[in-house]
Amino acid sequence: MLKRKLVLIMSKNRIFIPCEDANHVCDKTQYEDATLWEKIKLNIHLIYCRACRKYTKNNTKLTKIIKKSEVECLDKKSKEAMQLEFEKALKEHSN
């Protein structure tokens, strides 16, 4: 009965969003791309959706771990040089 009421409210009012949209906003929040209005709608959704609260909690934990790890990525030139070196070594090994 409660779900039916929420579905009716969701169709009439744009404050309530489905789980798929909530997860998308959660991801956008992780990359600091979500608007204030999206964050408000997400927080309202999290009040009544346990699954999305868990998704958001895990997403937040992942974001903190990644930021804390201080991983450095190779630049494009280094990747290309490594690719060429690998292909050269592969050809030598094949012959």
PyMOL commands that set and color helices and strands:
alter all, ss='L'
color gray80, all
select helices_A, chain A and resi 2-12+19-30+36-48+50-69+76-94
alter helices_A, ss='H'
color red, helices_A
deselect
rebuild
show_as cartoon
